[in-house]
């Protein structure tokens, strides 16, 4: 089921599952192809013939190719001196190498090496038509320079080199092989050997250029390094002198391990710790011996007693006397004189040992005093050293900054000196990773023109051009071609089509005075429907008559206006044949020519008339006195005899007199058919519209714009509302088939052509 919102380019259909989907109108597309395929095929064929002519006349050209490996990531001195130490080849690098190969430097080097500027065959290798025209145009633009004096020899030589360079660059192609680092260097010329020679020269000069460029870059780097080394050497000396001067000014003496003040403070701290330990040890020894002395133990053992020979000798004597006293006392009794003496000796020995302990105590006291004095002295020294170290620390901040600056300059100096040595070595031995991996060989077959490809491209271009031209024709075809267009564009019923027919003139006969009131037709078209009653022409007019009859109501005749948009659409022919057809069926028919500006019906059937409608409207002549009669059908015809231009034609047609004429005609005739002036150029039809019951609109097939018809009828809505339909006139039946779409009336024309006959 078609939606009411469907448009001419596509249609909407309901699928079984319910949703509305869009489909392309293939019938319309195929119809366009049927209409325009000859245009597309013709232009394509002409284009392919031009391609064949070009292929036959084109000079064969040969292409030689050299493959050059441009190398991987650069690792030379210049790269290491740059900030990006890990620069990798990418697409930009490859494109840069391609531009180098295309540069004027490489090109001029090839031109000079092979003397191409003086090689006539090479200079003629760009002899294409386009290049020739371009050079001629440049010469014309440069005519003023011919009258200016200059160094002609030098100018001619430079121009010759530049011309050779242009030829070289225009015939040279550089292409990357896949995503590799390989570039194909190709050169094309009519000479095979020259192609190979030039391609080989380009590759060789590119390799040499890379070596020269690397050598030059290394040389410039060496010179720059030498300058920097001298600067860094001076900077290193100045920074070292600044460090030494600052140390001397701030008394910041240093050894290999740092500042002297810091080392002294560390040593004093270490000695202070040892002195404190010694003092504590001496104090402990002294306190221990004092406790012994207070207890009166003369036999107490201390380390110094054991080490003293006097104390050991007294102790041995004491022990010997004690042993002897004990023995005597046990044998002779404790009061024995010998025992008493021995006890006296033992007492003397204890007194001597106690004195020895006092002496040792005094030595301990002296050691304690010495340790305390040493500790106090070291404490004073540490305090003084701390003060000096703090002062030196504040000064060493600036010193360390100076030392870092001096160290940096020393490192840079060493680095640049090393790079300079490397640059000197590379300058004497430059290398490059670029190399030629495939040498060009003399080509055996021409690379240009590629015959099949050229012909195919010309064919594709022709097809595209033809399609574009066909599309323009379709876009510019804004005329009425089918009945569907009439229904869609102007909302009128399509009554049928009238084929384009040749209007053959009838032989002139002498008009008898008795037959002056009869129709005298000048051509065969004026009575074609009567002469060919079974033709498509007659059937279309019968359809129009039936549409008029279906609208007829009440008593009296029906006034029917035959109108068109522009002159020359055949409305007069339609009016004559429709009137003749109705009259042949037994109806009383009156045809009135109302076109005072171009009375076509009068010219076709009543050119011999002396009076007509104008005399009725202006002079008051009777209607029956101006009517012409058809002997064959009985048709009555009121001509429009115009001897001078009528400026007030619209007023005449809308006048009361015209109303009276039509009222009289209604009472006498079944059909009153008016041949009206066209709607677009004049307003006559609009003036008479209230007096007309029905209109039949005539549209010329393929000549009248749909826009002007739609605009005209849109402006005259009263006429549109009274139109029983429209007839397509002057239809080219052969071309009409090209506008057939599936389901249209014309689509099934072949199935009912047997119902028609053009025979009389």
TORLUM-251084 format. One record per residue: x negated, y negated, z of N, C-alpha, C in turn. Coordinates in pm, whole numbers, plus 50000, padded with zeros to 5 digits. Last residue first. Layout:
XYZXYZXYZ...
***
This chain:
507414945645731508604937145718509824945445680505364960545984505904960445847507174952145843504474963546232504284950246173504824949546032506094979446492505674980546352505584966446296506234998246792506174985746717505724988546575506045022046915507365015846916507395003146832503445028946921504265035346818505665029446813502385017347143502235009947016503085016146906502405029747388503685025847329503535017047206499835036347454500845046847469502195042747409498255014247437498045024747337499135035447342498974999947666499414995447535499295006447430498295003247927499065014047865499555010347725497004979747988496244992248002496955003747929498844959647977497974961247861497194974347866499954962348231500754965448114499874967847992497734978948471498314967248406499114971648283496565001948565497854998248620498484986248555493254991048531494125002448556495414997748624492974964348299492674970548427493694981448453491674948848010492594958348069492084962948204490094933147867490574927547994491584936748062489634945047630488494943747721488914938447857491924942547486491644955547546490524954647649491714917447377492634919347489492374932547561490214919747155489534915447278490414917347400492274927946984491074936146999490334932547128494154907446994494504920647046493304929747064494104876447089493224885147011493394899347066497044857347090496244867247160495414875047059498764835147058497494836146982496534845747050500194831547387500224830247242498814831147184501994843747645500624842047598500634842247447504694827947800504274836547689502834833247657506474827548111505434822248022505074832647919509794820348241508544827648231507604820948133511774803148291512134817448295510884826048285511544774248484510874782748387511334797148403512514757948679513444761548572512834770948469510334753148843511484760148901512484764748795508694738448671508294751848713509514759848763510134714248659509984722448538509614736648574509834706348923511174708348870511134716848744507084702848954507714714149021509134716748968504714691048816506094691148767506814703348825502314696048939502794682148939504274681448898502034722548888502134718249026502634704149039501734721948614502974727248668503134723748816499134710248609500274703948540501594708948596497544727948756497704714048801498944707648738497754751048603498214751248740498454737148792496584741748365497964746548364498544746148505494054735248453494894724348403496354728748397493114760548539493214749448633494164738648583492944776648319493934779848421494154768048517492564761648001492054763948136493194766848233493064777647698493594767747791493144771347932492054798947555491654785447516492054774947619493034824847600491594822847589491154808947552496154818947457495254829047514493794825147491498224792447540497324798147439496294807147507501444794847661500034793047698499174799747592504634781547704503714787847609502294784447648507544786647888506224780247885505304788347795510804777347866509894788347830508524781847809513354766348085512114763648013511434776947982516804757048106515704766648120514514761948038518354733148089518714743848181517544753148209517844698148075517494711548027517824721748134518064673148173519074677048075518884691448027515904668148339517224669648400518294674648304513714665748141513894677648225515264678748289513064643648000514244650947954514564662948043510764634748133511924625848120513184633348083508994655448107509494652348241510724643248235508494653547835509194665347886509744662848025507104628747821508394630447754509174642147813504654621247910505674623648013507034626347953501604636047777502714626347776503754630547879499534655447823499194642047772500314631847781500864678247955499704671348011499504657347955503064689047812503274682747942502094674047986503934683547462503134689747568503224681847699507434679447363506024675347360505254682447473509604707647277509224696047357507764692147335512154718647102510684718947086510144706247150514944733247243514224720647223512734723347212517844749847157516404751447184515694738547146520774759547261520174747247212518704747647253523054784947198521704781547246521264768647179525644783147107525354791747222523994788347285527244751747019526254762346999526094770447127529124732247082529164737946949528284750446935528664722947335530034727047301530114734147167526014716347331526434727047419527834732347379526054694247161525434706647114525854718447201527244675347326527924679447204527384692747154525234673447516526564677847558527374682547437523154664047359523044677447416524404682547463524144638547294523784648047188523764662247242524374627247546525574629647467525334639647356521724626047615522624634247697523894637547618520874607547429520344621247421521224630647502522224585647523522534590547389522054604847372521034580847765522424585647766522784591347630517564592547755518634582647744520024589347749515264607047752516014607147877517234597847874514294602447499514654616147533515474616847662513784574747511514784579947417515264593847457511764573647698513034567247728514134572347635509714587347561510234593247685511574587147723509234569947341509794583247317510384589247444508474543647282509384546347393510034560047380506894541647055506284539047186507154542847304506404559946781507524556346869506964554047009504964552146467504814556646605505954551246690506914560446176505984551646249505974556346394508464580446087507764572645985506784562746049509534611246161508814600146223508034592946115512084631346209511474624146098510864611446154512604659746339512174646746392511394639946281515564679946268514144676146259513874662846329517554703746387517514689146385516054685046382519024732046251517764725646292517884710646278520634763146285520754748746266519534741846325520584794546126520014785746228520224771246189521334814045951522334804445994521854795146103519544830845839520044834045973521154824846019519194822045569519034836145605519694839545737519454794845545520314803345463520304817745512519564771845800518814783245746519774792145670520024736645769520594749945792519704760545729519714706045946519294714745837519744728845872521524677346050521194691446072520804698045941522464652046021520994653646016520574668246031525194652046050524634646645926523124648745915525824660646297526034670246190525454665246058525314637446449524434648946462524574658446343525444605246292526104616746349525164628846349523494576846400523904586746300524564598446368522504556646562523884561146585524374570646479519914548446556520834542346459522274546846478518754563046773518534548746757519624542346671519544589746774519364582746901519294567646885519684596346503520834598846588520734590446714517174589846416518294582346360519554584446445515694608946556515494594746583516674586446532516424633346443516864630146578516724615246608516644623946098516554633846203517034628346335516194622345740516714617145866516634628245969514914636945547514804622345541515324615745669512934666745512514074659545569513814644545566510824681345432511534674145325512674665645380509934695545650509124684045610509804675745501510954716245805511814705445756511054693245714509184735445900510434739945838511294728645781506754724845988506774738745947508044742545872507294698646056506294701045953506394715245900509144703446263509574696546142508584698846029507484715346454508574723146396509064716746267505754693746517505254705746453506334713946388505494662346544506634671246520506234683746444504054644646749503484654746660504574665246633505764625646859504354621946835503704631846738508234635446912508154624246819506704620646784509564664246965508194658946974508044648146869511914677446945511884665647033510494659547045513794693846725512394689846739512364676746817516134717946805515904703446796514414700846818518204742946692516804739646725516614724746702520984760846782520544747746734519124745446784522874789446714521624783846768521324770546700525064813746784525014800346726523844792946793524124847546722524374836246812524324823246733523364868946569524744864646565525074853046655520734874546554521524883646635522984879246646519614853346425519764865846349520614876046423519444834746631520444832646525520674845446446517314845246773518624844446838519724842846734515304842646576515634855746629517024855646693515214814746535515564823446423516004837146475514354806946793515644802346742516124811246627511874819446802512874822846903514274818746855510604806746586510864821046578511894825446682510544779646676511164783346549511544798046546509114782246921510474776746919511204780846792506644792346836507474800246927508914795446923505804770746681505994783746618506884792546704505624751846887506554749646776506834762646703503604761847051504974761347103505984759346991500884764046999501824772146921503244771846972498994747547109499124760647170500154769447099498734721247022498054731646948498164745447007498514701447327498904703547187498144715347126499054716647652498294708347559498824710647418501144731347779500334721647852499674711747759504524734347651503134738847668502364728047741507944745447606506904735847646505544742647652511154745347508509904752647481508774742647505514174745747684513024737947640511794746647622517524751847624516234758147656515124749447599520784750947720519704742447668518374747947717523474771147626522324769947717521244761647651526974762447586525664766947543524574764247647529804773247783528984763747708527624769347675530414784748122530764783147981529814773147916528314803948353529344794448313529554794048164524864810948315526064811548398527054801148349521804827248252522934819548199524154821548287519744843148319519934831248401521184823348361519754862448127519974866748264520204854848358519064848047898520444852747912520744856748056516354844347940517234832747937518684837047960515474870547924515264863348050516164851048056516114875447659516814882747763516674875847897514304858447530515734855947516516534863047626511904871047601512154857347646513654854147639512244895347467512104895247613512374881447670512254886147207513474892147259513444892547413509594878247192510624867847187511974873347234508384903547208508104893647311509164882747313509294914746969509694920547097509454910847212508064899646769509514898746784509964904146919505394907646821505764893646819507264892146845505394934546777505174929746914505604915246926508034941646534506664938446575506614934646723510404945346412509934955946502508514953446553510864923946238511714925246356511254935846455509444904646054508884916646118509654919246247510934882945970510334891345867509794904345924511614872046212512674876946125512114886446021509134865146315509974874146394511114879746310508204847146119507544860046136508424869746213508804821946020509874832046022509314846046043506494807046045507744800846088508894810946095504374820245932504554821346077505914816146122504174814045660504784826745697505084827745846505064779745580504144790745610504894802945656507024761145528505774759445455504794770945478510524762845473509344766545554508094766145468513184744845469512134747545371510834750145448516664747545535515274748045587514324751745474518974725945357518464739145397517044737845451519794702645250520214705045387519774718745436519044703844989518274695045077518644697145222520274717644792519674725344901518824716644995521074701144596522124708344668521574716044786518744692444487519504683044569520594689944649516054715444520517314711644455518094702344548512634712844518513794712444606515004707244528510444735044382511154722444357512454722844436508044749744605509154750544508509814736944494504944762644686505804750844680506864752844570504454793244859504374785444736505364773944736503314792345200504254796745098504154787844975500264801045369501164790945310502064797245203500024821545648499794820645504500774810545443498614822045935499744814745876499454812645728497744850746101497334841245999498584834945937498044854246454498434857646316497974846746221497524868246763497054857746672497334862346529500514880446924499184881846866498824870046777501964871447223502114870247078500734871047015503164888047514502104881447438502434881647291505414882147795504774890047691503744881747617506274869748023507274874447927506684882947817505654868448356504964870648229505964877048133506784842748569506984856248516506314857148379504444823348759505494824548658505604839048613502304813948917503514819448980504704819248884499884806548828500934796448815502284801448867498164828248911497684814548907498824804248909499564852948909498774848949025498474834049027500884854048662501644855648786500874850348907498724850248492499854840848489500644841848619497164872448556496634859148584497744848748582498764892948461498524891948605497994878148642498594890048187499814885948253499664884648402495374876448087496314887248118497564881548185493984853148032493724864947950494774875847969493414819048049494384829748072494124841047974490084808948148491284808348067492214819948102487544805748237488614801448326489954800648253484664816248202485924820848142487054817948240482444810348342483014799348264484344803248198481874834948452482224824048542482894812448468481294849048219482444853148300482884841848394479044834948135480234835448049481474839248129477364840548349477774826648325479014826248237477094868048312477724863048433478204848648417475744867948069477084873848076477824869048201473394856148156474194849348054475634854548055472584875948337472834862348383473704854648286472324897248162473284898148272473614884348326470294887347996471614890147941472674890948048468244885848185468704873748117470094875648060468064912948253468384903148356468914890248294467434923448003468654927848071469064917948179465024910047956466154907847868467464911847932463504920848165463744906448161464944903248072463554947448087464144943648216464454928748219462214944947840463574950047846464274946247974459764935347926460564926847838462014931447839459064957948075459254945148143460064935448057458884976947868459854978847976460124965748049456804965847721458124967247658459204968847765454814967647917455194954647863456574955347800454704995247961455074986448071455534972848019453915004647711455205008647765455664999347877451394990447688452484989347591453834992847651449504969647844450084982747871451414983347797447124951847638448404952947708448804967447735444834963347883445864953647849445964952447697442884981247903443774980048019444934970547992441765004047655442134990447697443074990747817439315028747733440665025247690441005011047735436725029447827437005035847700438375031947644434435006347982435765012647972436025018047832431315012748106431985007047990433335013947972431335010148465430965016848341431775010748227430064996348769431024996348658430475003348536429145016749050428755007648944429785007948832430045018849377430395023849243430025013249141428925006649594429095021149603429525027249469426754982149688427594986349576427715001549581426944969050023426254975949914427264979749807426344954250338427084954350213426244961150104424674952050554425354964850538426134965550407421434937450518422894936250518423504949950494418444921450642419174933050592420664930050596415304904650634416764903950642417404916350580412524900550757413074913050707414604912750718411864875550844410894881950756411434894950697413994871151007413764862050895412804868150795413664890251201414744891851103414574882750984411454879151342411344892351279412414894151171412534855051429411334854851344411184868151271414554864751589414884857251469413704856651374413084876351797413904884851710414234877751580411934853051904411044863351850411824872851757414284840651988413444834251887412494844451823415174857352186415944856152063415114849951951413134852252377413284865652321414054865252189413654825352426412334829052374412384842952311416174827052532416004820552403414654823752342415504840352776416434846152678416224840252540413714822652903413264836152868414154842352761415414800452930414164799152856413654812852812417364810753093417694806552957416454805452871415774815053324416404826453255416764822853111415004788653386413974798653358414554810653282417484776753429416664772053317415574782053284418174791253659418984791953536418184787653416416224783553842416304797553801417094799053671416834756253868415524760053815415544774453766419364758653984419214751953855417894755853789418654771554222419524778254126419414771953987417044751454338416434764354303417304772054202418934731454379417804728854288417154741854244420494745154563421074740654436419984737854334418644748554771419144760354701419784756554567418334721654845417194729054792417664741354713420774715054945420354708654821419194716054757420464732555166421624733355076421284727154941418254725855315418084736955221419294738755130419024706355490418254702055372418164713255268420314722055674421054711555605420324707055480418144738055754419304744055688420124733855613416454720255885416004725955758417164732255682418014715456108417694704256019417264709355883418004741256212419274734956175419034723456079415264744656261415924753156161417254747156117414774726156464414104724556333414804732556225416394737156661416634723456615416024721256477415184761856689416564761156645416894747256591412684754456787412764760456654414184760056599413354745057042412764735756945412884741156803414334769057147415204757257138414684747357036412024784657132413214788457054414144776657038410354771157317409974771757175411174775357087411734775357554411554761657505411224761557356411514803157562412844797057555412754782657505408724806157594409384810757470410774804657455408434795557852407764789157739408424793157606409934813558001410354799657996409724792457877408424836857959409824836457912410294821957900406024829758083406034832457938407464831657882406904827558346406324815858279406364817558126407724853658395408704842758401408194830358328405264866758369406374870058277407414858858276403804855558584403324853758446404474856158346405324864158799405194849758772404764847258628404984891658777406324885958767406244870958736402234894058819402794898058689404184891858668402134885459088401464877658984402014880958844403564906059205404104892559211403464883659105401884927359164403214927459102403804913459098399714919059323399504919759176400854920059101400934920859568400504907759520400284907959369401314948159579402484939459578402114925659527398674956659599399414960059476400654951159463398174947359858397394942059745398114944659613399954962259997400124947759993399364941559876398794987459956400134984859901400394969759895396444983860101396344986159956397694983559888397504982160352396884970260295396744971560142398265008360372399314997960373398764984960316395805020960377396715023660264397815013060256394845011060616394145007560493395045009860370396625022660796396525008160786395855004060658396075049260753397395044060717397365028860705393425050760857393685053760713395065048060667393855045561117393085036061039393335038160888395265067961183395935054961193395205044461112393245086961149394445087461064395195074161069391515079961352391065078461212392285078261115393125086661568392725072661550392275070161405393225113961534394475106261520394165091461505390535120261581391115122561446392425114661428390355114161843389605106261745390195108061604391965133961950392315119961970391605111461866390635156561876391975154361821392375139861833388385153962031388245154161884389585151561820389315155662286388715143162241388615142462089392545168962323391125171062304390555158562243395105168362342394375158162415392885160162401396235188862211396355175662150395535165162221394115218162192395105209762259395105195862204392675235462055392065229662175393045220962252394345246161857393385254861923392915249062054396015226361778396575239561798395615248661871394345205161742395395204261843395995217961871392815214461535392185212761667393245212461773394735214061333394045226561366393425225661505395515187861323396515198061351395865211161391393195176461244393785173061375394805183461412392825186260990391855189961095392435187161232394955174860864394855189460866393925193860978394345148160894395615153360946395555168460956391995146060754392005143460899393255149060962392945151460493391935160260554391905158560707394715130760457395225144560455394215154160520392985109460467394075110360562394595124660568391415114660248390805114660382391885116060488393325112160047392655125160066392015126060204393995085560084395025095760104394385109460124391635073260016392165071660152393205082460180391515080759744390445085259838390935084159981393755068359641393645082959631392605088259729393125041559685394305047459749394235062659746390905039859524390795037059668391955043559740391865044459268390885054259326390755052459478395165041259149394075034759225393165045459288397235054959036396145051258945394955045159019398955057859243398405069959182397225066659092399545031359279398845038759386398195051059329400945024659051399625018459069398825025659178403385039259085402445042658977401075036858998403785048559432404105039959319403085042759212404785063859721404115066159593404675056559490404105057460063404995056959948404195057559818402735057760297402475068860205403425068660085403605037660443402265035960385401965046860284406395023060497405945036060445404615033860373407725000760585406485004760650405975018260604409894988460468410165001060542408925006160615408724967260337409634964660449409894977160531407304980760141406564973660245407464970860364409424990359986408494999860049407754993060165410534966459897411334975359980410444985560053408434957559741408804949959860409674958359952408434975559535407304976159630407594968059755410854968059410410664981659462409534982159566410404941959324411444944659423411274958459486408374946559137408104938459256409154941159364409724961658948408564967359016408284959759147411674942658864412064955558924410924961859002410114922158759410984919358873411394932458942408984935158543408114930558652408924927858777411324939358390410524950858435409634946858554412134913158338413044922258410412274934258467409964904558188410294898158316411184907158399410124921357966408944922258054409244916058191412554912057855412434926057899411264927657997411834886157794412904888557890412854902857942409904891457602409524884857727410594886957833411444902957394410404911157460410014905057595413024880757330413664893157376412674901957450411044863357245411874859857360412544872157418410144875757015409234874757130410004871557257412454872156854411974885756884411064885557009412554844456846413674851956903413264866056941410184839456712410344834956851411514842156919410784850556460409694856256541409844852356688412884833656382413124848056395412054854556483411574809256376412694811256467412974826056487409724814556170409254811856306410374814056407411514817355950410684828755992410174826756135412594791755939413484803155964412684815356011410304777355881411034774556005411954786256040409634786855625408744789755739409474787455871412124802055414411554790355479410734794455601411154832955246412074822455283411354810855348409184851355183410444856555236411414845655279406914838655095407584847254999408934852055045407504807455253406644818755217407394827155116407714771855273408294785055248407194795055219408614741455425407574750755382408164764655371410064715155398410674728355385409654738055329409784687655431408994696855512409634710855514411024671055253411834675355367411134685755455409094666755057409694655255122410444659055249408524693154980407484685155044408094673255119410954700654868410414707854983409384699555057411114682654657412124682154762411634689454887408994691154500408994677554555409974676554671409804716854426408594715054508408574701254573412124710554275412204719254393411004716954485411064694654071412064688754161412194697154288409464713153939408834701754006409804695354106411514729553836410544734953933409864723754011412784711153660413544716653773412604722653878410724705853476411274694953557412034700353678410384731353363409284724753435409824713853527412924735253250412444744553352411314738153435413014714253061413974714553171413504723653284410984722352888410844709852960411784709453080412164746052800410854746352865410644733752949414474736652677414594744752798413274745652874413374722952457414174715752556414254723452687412094743952326411314732452373412084724752480414334759652272413264764852358412424753452413415774743652098416344746452229415264751552325414044744051877414384731451942414914733652083414094771251823412824764751856413074751451928416774775151760416224781451880414914774751922416934761451519417714756651633417184762351764415244777251367414934763151388415684757651509416674801351380415294800551433414914786051462419034794651253419074798651394417694797651457418084789751000418654778551075418734781751224417274815950945416304805050945416824793151025419694829650956418634833051051417604821951061421014817450743421574816150878420514819250984419344825250537419494811050566420034808950706419694852950548418354847250565418464832550605422424854350496421924859050625420534853450653422464843650240423214836950346422714841250484420924862150107420454848350116421174840950229422604884650138421234884750192420714870550210424904875150006424994878750147423614878950212423824871749752424324860049824424454862949973423284897849681422164888549699422604876249778425954907049664425024913149760423854903649788426874889949458427534889649589426614895649695425274897749249425084884249302425774882849437426294923749206424894921549245424704907849308428994918449134428694926449253427254924049300428614903148901429354897449015429004905049142427304921448737426614909248780427314902948901429314940348694428094944248763427344932048816431134924548549431534930448677430324934548759429544918548322429974907848411430384913448547429184944448211428044936048247428444925348348431784953648160430944960848254429784952148302432604933847974433374936248097432514943048201430744937047769430754924547846431514926347977431484961847669430174960247733430124947647818434064955947566433874965947671432574963747746435684925747507434474933447480434224943047595437854911247599438044919447479436844928347447437934915947961437594908347841437824917147719437954914948310438664918848188438244909748075436634928848605436574918148506437154923348376436854935448955437174938748816437044926348729435934949949242435664937749167435824941149020437384962549524437214965149381437084951849308435994967449841436654958149750436344962149607436284984150147435834984950008436664975349924437034989350400436154977850381435584977650239440544999550385439125001650404438364988450392443175002050336442804994650456441324996150488443105000449985443805005050105443514995950222440774980749869441154994749853441784999549984441534948149754441084956749864441604970849842440414931749462441474938949532440854947649639440004905949237439414912249355440554918849432439444898348895440374902049001439614909149112438874875348634438314883448742439404886148846439704857048453439684871048409439144880448516439434832748578440764836448529440834850948486436704831448632437654832948743439034837148696435664828848368435264839948456436304842148565436844804948282437094817448209436784829448297435724787548470437184789348464437554802148391433014789948402433474794048534434974796448535433054778848147432714793048162433154798348298433684752648223434594760248136434334775148147431414746648374432714746848439433754754548356429474747648174429394756748288430734757948359430424726948011430334740547957430264750748070430164705348184431494709248139431484723448083427374704748210428214707348327429614711848287426714699047943426224711248007427064714748129427954674347901428334685847819427894698847885426584658648092428024660748103428474672948024423964659147992424244664848123425724667848139424454646447744423824659647752424154666447883425604621447802426354631547728425754645347744426044600448035424954609548004425554621847935428314577947867427764584847984426614593347939430914555747764429554560747748429064566947878434184562647674433344557647782431964563847766435914574247501435424560947464434534554847572436754597247614435914598447494435294585047455438484591247815437084593547854436174594747733440994589747694440274577247727438814579447762441694618047667441254610147551440544597247590442644635747850441294630747873440794622347756445084644647765445064636347885443704629647904444214660147549445024648247525445024638847644442894680047691442134671447600442904658647571445034691847823443994685147902443154675847815446354702647602447034692347684446004684647767444504721447521444864710447431445514699047507444514738447742443294730947709443604719147616447164747747726446724740447844445474732247814447164760947481448034749247499447584740847618445354781247552445054772047442445884759247454446704794447757445444787447787445084777547678448884804447608449114795147719447844787347752447644821447427448404809847379448594799647490444254830547512445704832347513446404819747470441404833047513442114826647404443584829747399439344840147674440564834847737441454828147634437214847047524437964858047586439214853347657435584828047424436824830547349437684841147413433404829247586434244817447597435574819247523432284853447494432834852547629433784840747641431494846047239432464856947255433094856547393429604825947291430864822747224431914833547241427744817247547428194829647483429564827147422427004796547700426594796047558427014808447483427884803447948428394790847892428034789447744426534825948028427874827647970428384814947906424054835048121424144824448019425504825047948423854851848334424154858148206424264848148092423214833148539422414845248521422614851248383425204813648520423814810148492422964822548466427494828648585427424821248459425984818048423426794837648842426984847348734426864840448599426734812748974425524820948970425614831448859429374804548946428334797148874427034804948867430594824449115430914823248973429844815948895429514819749368429264832649302429494831349153430504793049395429074796149412428734809249342433244793449371432464787649262430984791049274434624825149487434144811449503433364806749382435474850749501436154842049405435574827949402433924860949706433734866449572434384857649465435074846049912433664843849877433384849049737437604857149921437464843149878436024839849842436894882350017437514881149885437374866949833435954875550270435014881050172435574880350031438374867050381437274857550368436254862450266439824890450386440274879750298439174869250277438354903750583438404909150448438814898250350438884886950802437504888950757437474893950614441644889850828441094876650796439654877750745441874916450901442344912350770441784898750730438724921351070440164922751059440564917950920435914931251254436484928051123437984930251125435374916651576435634928251491436214923451358433114904951814433994901251703434134912951608431974904852068432574917052018433524914051902431064880552153430054890552127430624903052064431824849552109432564862152096431564872952056429854829852105430504832852233431254845952226426834838051921428174832351935428794836652066424554852651918424444839251974425814832851994425374875451791425054876351933424894862751997425694865151530426864870151604426584870751752423084858751467424064847951472425294852451549421844883951465421464874051566422534863351580424294909651389423094901851373422894891651483426344927051352425604928051478424334919651473429644929051218428314922951217427644923851353431344958951138431224947651230429824942051228430614969050803431464969350921431274957051006430714962450443430084965050572431074964450685431734960750187431284948150247430684950050385431154979049910431414980650053430854968450123432584976049595431604970449687432064973049829432914988349274433394989649412432284985449507433764973848964432694977649056433274977949197435314979148653435474977148797434244981948871436534964848350435504972748420435544969048568438964964348102438654960848241437624970448296439724949647789439174960847865438754955948004442364942647564441394937947662441004949647751443614936847236443334946247347442224940947437445744910447153444364915247144444094924747261449064915447028448154911847137446774918047117450774924746833449884913646798448874910246906452164945446957451494947946829450454937146800453214933447183452274944547199451484946847071454924914647064453794910147145452744921047159456744931346940455934922346858454724917346935457814943447170457094951647071456214942946982458994920847287457924928047356457124936647261460904915147093459844905347118458674911747190462414938147135461764936047004460654925647016463304932947392462404944347370461714943247235464934910647340463774909247428462794920747408466874922247176466024911547122464764909947207467954940247364467314945147242466404934647182469004922147552467984931747592467234937047470470904908947397469764901247450468634910547493472594931247343471964923547236470754915847284473404939847596472634948947511471914941247401474814917047683473644921847758472774930647670476794916147482475914904547505474644909047575477994940847516477364937647388476404925947402479084939547769477944948447746477244945447614481264924147839479974917247824478824926447786483574939647858483614927047785482224921847750482814961348011483284963647875483284950847794482184947948250481124954748175481564957148030484724939348324483684929448294482564935648213485864964348369486414955748264485404944948225484424973048585484264980048458484814971848343485404954548776483974954748742483744961648608488074961548783487704948048738486234947448698487824987448882488424985348750488054971648695486814984449135485914989449032486494987148893487134965249383487944967249264487034971349149486184980649686485814972149574486694975449454488104980349983487454987749875487224978349759488584979950333488374972550209487694981450107491224992250547489834991850503489764985150367493164994950830493064988150701491604986950662493995026650987493365013450982493235008150841495385053050932496065041050976495325028050958494555076950832494465075350976494965061751023494825074250559495745083050629495725080850778494425039050480493995052950483494995061250564495595013450280495795020550407495295034750391493504988850128494355000650120494445006850257492854958549964492894965550091493884977150080490534947649711491864950849757491764958649885488754920649551488824933149623490244935549666489104897649396487834904849392487874918249458491634886849444491334892049313490064900149309492904898249766492404888249671491984895149543495584904449996494524909049907494184898349806497634899150165496444890550177495324894750084499544918250139499804905150075498614896050083498094950250062498414939550157498694926750085499424978849911498604966749898499074956149994499145012150000500005000050000499124987650000
***
